[in-house]
Amino acid sequence: MNNIIRDDFKSFEILFDRYWFDLYRYCVKVLENEAEAEDAVQEVFCDLWENRKRIVIEVSLEAFLFGCLRKKILKRFRDKGVKEKHLLIFR
């Protein structure tokens, strides 16, 4: 992670290649939607790169990434629930 903080994009690509599939597979199981899972995992890595200078990881990198993904999943569930409530109200 130290190399990524120093803007080493190659290290970021290695990290992406190492964790992308495991995150994606977990997300597909939870969301039951491949496109949404791909988007959620992509968001995790985009956020990681964009915020690389400010991120402090106090657990393992894997635990950190899965924690970020869980937050993305919960946000999708929340947003979907809000959307469904609005659709029911305006029918």
Buried (B, 14 or more C-beta within 10 A) or exposed (E): BEBBEEEEEEBBEEBBEEBBEBBBEBBBEBBEEEEBBBBBBBBBBEBBBEEBEEBEEEEEBEEBBBEBBBBBBEEBEEEEEEEEEEEEEEE
